[in-house]
Amino acid sequence: MWRPLIPFSRRAKAGSLPFRGRLGEILAVDVSGDGRCSLLPGRGFKIPYGRNLVSTDRGLVQNCPLSPSRERAGSLPLRGRVREIRRPAIILEANLEPQVTNSAPQFPATSDLTIGFAHHAYQLKERFEARGTGVNHFQVYTPDQLNERIADMDVLVVSGLWNDDLLDDAPKLRWIQSVGTGFDQFPLDQLRERGIHLTRAFGVMKEAVAEQALACMLSLARHLHYLRDYQKKHEWRTYISDISSREDELAGKTVGIVGLGLIGSRVAELAKAFDMRVIATKRDPYTYDGPADRVTGTGGLDDLLRESDYVVLTCPLTDETAGMINKRTLGLMKRSAFLINVARGGCVVDEDLVPALKAFEIAGAALDHFHEEPLGSESPYWDLDNAIVTPHNASETRMYEENLMDILIENMGRLDRGETDLLHQVV
């Protein structure tokens, strides 16, 4: 029966590495009643960093160092078949999913590598060529082109053109570099089973997305979307007598940031430059060190919504954040408050937000991501005067390709050196 050695700790998961005996031999764990682990060929498991007593067919090896650093995954200095691990106190879990099987080939040498870039617009091929790596590469621009060339790729740099069926026609594929930060479109379990690395473009769009969030706040405060409409009609808008209907200032207002990661933290810095009060939610608020005035855990969302003049979503799409902006939570917001979503469309329930905007239950919204993209021509968002709709362009910047190439080339170097710990690795 498969079961943990002692109760599972989430802290161990991030600090663990695959355990192997002979190179390419993946082992399994069958925990017996006396707490000893018998290792069998064919599967894999993880144990935390530290020192252990390990028994091999060449005798007992004591205090084997697993890795000197949490930043680099190491491997045990063993040869021959591993037969058992005696139960040391630091083993937090001995029952994990099977790791990479020995059917997965080693990552090819740089001289044998072929990189396929797949994007309909970005100049990935050109910017990679400018780095002078000498690595073979090409770019495709449509789903059909990707389907035709996927079999040639050892590395695929892709985002929106991805579909899961590609895996069946990708015998050489060893690594996927996502063009975007999100990775919910990729089949993580299948990638693990096939021994395919997945890394994401974490941080490449930090400045662009944070600045777009601030631009949306300024536009909503200064009525730039309304003024543009007057311009198109060649009309000169007169001064407004009703104080509550006039443009406003950001200074002194409260912005509530949902998700204080890399982008959310940058939004906080920019907002403080405008003399705003910044409150935020973060999964682990004790890890934050920045200028926000108040940071709480995710349980503080309701209070954030009640207090904020601007609510900015910069959180990832998870089971916890899916549909978090709904009829109930919209009802907590001030009628004078604005919603800015530069996260994922799935964080918002459209069927609840649209009527709230139509009835001015909140003052307005700026939305950069939607459940389905491109946004359909029949979407009610297009016709809402108090909504700013942008075509998922918050991440666009003239520096995007260069920032992405930095990550790609760094990870190429790590893989070429035989390292398995990659920058911004998901799988």
N, C-alpha and C positions, 0 to 999 in steps of 0.2 A: 504493500500500500504506500502510495506517495504522500508524504506529509512533511511539514517543516520540522527541523531539529528542535528549535524553540520558536516562540511566536515571532511573526514577521515584523520588522521595523522598517518604515519607509526611509529612514536615514541610511540604511544599509544599501538601498537599491542604487542610489547615485554613486556610492563609493564601492562598487563591486566590479569584477572583471571575469571573463570566461576562464575556466580552469581546464587546462589541457595536460595530458601526459606527453606521449609521443607527438611530434609535430603533425597536425592534421587529424589526430585521434581525439574525437569528442567523447566525453564520458557522461554517464548518468549516475544518479544517486538513488539508492533504495535504502531508506532509513529503517533499521531494525529496532526492536523494542529496547535494546540496551544502549541506544544512542550512537552506535557506530555506523559509519557510512560506507557501504560497499559500492565501489565504482565499476560500472560495466561499460563496454564500448557502445557507441552509437548515439548517445545524446549528450546534452551539456547542462551545466548548472553554474551558478555564481556563488562566490564567497567574498566577504568584505576584505578590504585591505588590512594588513596586519601580519602576524606571524602564526604559523600553525605547525602541528605535528603531522607529517605526511608519510605514509608507508608505501613503498614501491616494491617491485620484484627485485630490486637491488638493495633492499634494506630500509630501515627507518631513517628518514631525513628530518631532523629537528629544526624548528625555528626558521622555516623557509621564508625569506622575504618575498612578498608579493609585488610590492611597488614602493619605491622611496617617496612617491609624491602622488597626491590626488589628481594632479594635472596630467599625469602620464600613466596609462595602463601598462603594467608590466606582465611578465609571465613567470611561472615557477621554473626554477632551474632543475628540471627533472628529465630523465631519460628512461625509457622502458615503460611498461604498463603500470599505471597507478592502480593499486588494489583497494586502498581504503584511506579515509581521513579520520583520524581519531578526534573525538569531540572536544575542541577547545572552546573556551567561554565566548570567544569573539565571533563564532559562527552564528549569525543572526537568522539566516535562512538557507535551507538546503533543498528547497522545492521551488524551482523556477521553470519558466518555459524553456524548451529545448533551444540551444543556441545554434549558431551557424554549423551546418553539417559539413563533413569533409568532402562533399560533392562540389562545394564552392571553390573555384580556382583562386590562386593568389592574384593580387592586383598586378597587372602587367607593368613592366618597366616603362619609364617615360618614353623611351625610344620606340616602343611598340604600341603606344597609346593612341586611341582615336577618340576625340571629343566631339560630340554633336550638340550644337546650340539649337534650341527650338523656341523661337519667339517671332511673332508676326510683325513686330515693329522695331524692337531694340537692336542696336548695332553691336551685338555681342561678338560676332566673328571678327569684325574690324578692330574692336578694342583689344581682343585677345591677340590678334596678329601684331598689334603695336607693342606688345610686351616682349616679342622676340624669343619665345620659348622654344621654337622649333618643333613643337608637338603638332601632329597631324590633327586637323579639325575642319569642320564645315558647319553651315547653318541651314536649317529648314524653316519654312515660314507658314506652312499650313498643316493641318492634321494628316492629309493624304501624303505629303512629303515626309512627315515624321514616320508614318506607317511604313513607307518604302525604305527608309534608311536606318530604322532602329536596330536592325541586325548588325550594322557595322559599328555600333557605338560601344565603347568601354565606359565612357562617361557621358551622361545626358544632363544638359543644363536646360531646365524647362520649368514652366508653371502652368499657364492656362491651356496649353496644348496637350497636357497629360491626360491619358485615359488608362485604366487598369489593364485593358486587353493588350497593351503594348508589351507587357511582361512575357507573354507567351511567344513573342517573336524577337526576344532580346537575349540570345544565348550568351553574349559577351558582356552584358551590362554588369558593372561592378559598383557603380556609384552614380547617384542622382544628386545634383546640386539644384535646389529649388531657386528660382529667380526671385521668389517672394519670401516674406517672413513666415506666412502661414503654411501649414503642411497637412491640413485636414483633408485635402484631396487625394493624398497618397495612401495606399494600402499597407500600413506599417507591418502588420503580421506577415503578409506575403514577402515583403522586402527582407524581413528577418530570416524567414525560411530559406530564401534564395541567397542569403549572404550579400545583399546589396546595401551599401552605405547610403544614407540620406542625410544631407546637410541643408540648412536653410540660410537665407540671406539676411540673417539677423543684424540689425543695425544699419544696413545700407540706406534705409529710407528714414532714419530717425529725424534728421533735420527737416526734410521735406514734409513729412506727415505732421510733425509738431507745428511747423510754420503754417500749414494749411488749416489746422485746427484753430490757430490764433487768427488767421485771415478770415475764417468763417465767423468767429466771434466778433471781429471788427466789422465785418460786412453786415451782420445782423444788428449790431449796435448802431451803426452809422447809416443803416437803410440803403446800402449800396445796391442791393438787388432791386429795390423799388425805384431808385434813381436811374438805374440802367433802363428800366421799363419806360420811364418818362423820356429818356433820351431817344429811345427807338421811336417814340410817338412825336418827337420834336416838340415836347411840351416843357415849359419852364415851371417847375413846381414852386409855389409861393410858400412863405413862412407859415408854420403851423401854430395855431392858437392853443389847441388842446395839449397841455404839458405831457400827458401820458402817451400821446401819439408821436411825440418828437423823437429825434435821434437821441442816443444816450452815450455815456462814457463808460469805459471799462474800469477806470480807477475807482477803487472803493467797493467794487462789486465782488461777489463770491463765485468762484469757479470750482465745481466739484469734478474731480477727475476719477473715473472708474477704471482702475488698472494702472498702477504706478510703476510700470516697467520702464524700459529704455525710452520709449516715445512719451509715455505719460510723465515721466520725470522731466523730460525736456519741455513739455507743455507747462509744467509747473514753474520752471525757471523763466520761461518767456512771460508767463502771466504775472509773476512777481515783478518783472521789469515794468509792467504797466500798473504797478501798485494795487494789484488785486489780492484779495484774501483767497488762499488756496487750501482746499480740503480734499482729501482723497481716500480711496479704499485700495488696499493692497493685500494679497493673500497672506503675506508675512510682513506686517508693518514694521517689525523690529529690524528688518534688514535695510530699511530706507534711511538714507543720510542725505538730506537735501533741504531746500528752502520752504517746502510746504508747511503751512501753519498747523495742520492737524492731519494725521494719517491713522486710519483704523483698519481693522480686518474687514473681510467681505460682509460681515454682519452689520457693518455701519452704513450700508447702502441707503436704507430708508431715511436716516437722518441727513445724509448727504443730499438726497433728492429734495427734502423739505427746505434745506438752507440755501441751495445754490441758485444763482441767477443764470448761470451757464453750466450745463451738464455735458461733459466731454467723455465719450466712450473711447478708450484706448486699450481695452482688454482683449485677450484672445477669445475665440469662440470655443467654449467648453460646455459640458453638460450643465455646469453651474450658471454660465452666462447666457446660454441660449434662451431667447425670449424674455430676458430680464427687464426690458422696457415694454411694459404691457399696460392693460387698463388700470390695474391696481397701482403700479408704480408711477404711471403718468399722473394719476390722481393725487399723488403726494407732492408733485412739483408745483411751484408757484405759477399762477396764470401769466405772470410776466417773464417766466423763465424760458430759455432756449435749450434745445437739444442739439448737440454736434456729434455725429457718429463717423469717426474715421477708423473704426474697428471693423466688425463684420456685420453684414445685414442680418444674419441670424440672431444677433443680440436683440433685435427689435421685432415686435409683432406688428406687422404692417396694418392688419385689420383693426388694431387698436390705435395706432399712431395717426392714421389718416383722418378718422373722425375727430380725434382730439385736435388736430390742426385746423380742420374745417370749422369747428366750433370755438376755436381760439381758447381751448382749455389750457394750452400753453401758447406762448407768444409766437413760436416759430421753430424751425429746425433746419439744419444743414446736414445733408446725407451724402456720403461718398461711396457707400457699399450697399448692395441689395441682395435679396435672396436669389434672384435670377438676373444674370447679366448677359448681354446688354439689357437695360431696363426697357420693358415692352412699351410700345407707343401708346397703349391703352392705359398705362399706369396712371392712377389719380395724382401721383406726386407731381407730374409735369404741370398740372393746372393749378397748383396751390401757390397763391401769391406769397404766403409766409414760409415757403420752403425753398431752400437752395439745393439744387440737385447737381452733383458733379459726377462725372463718369469714371469713378474709381481711379482718379488721377492724383490722389493725395501723395502717392509714393513717387510720382514722376519728378525727376530732376536731371539736369545735364550731367550730374556726377554719378548717376545710377550704375552705368556700365563699369566705370572705373572702380567704384566701391565693390561691386560684385566680383570683378577680376582679382581684387586683393584677396578675397576669401578663397576663390577657386585656386589660385596659384599657391597660397599658403598650404591648403590641404593637399594639393598635388605633391608638394615637397614632403609632407608628412607621410603620405602613402608610399612615396618612392623610397623613404627611409625605413619602411616596414612598420611604421607606427599605426596604431588602430584608434587612437584618440584624436578626433578631428575637431576643427573649429566649428562651433555651432552645429554639432551633430545631433540628429534625432534618432537615427538607427545606425 
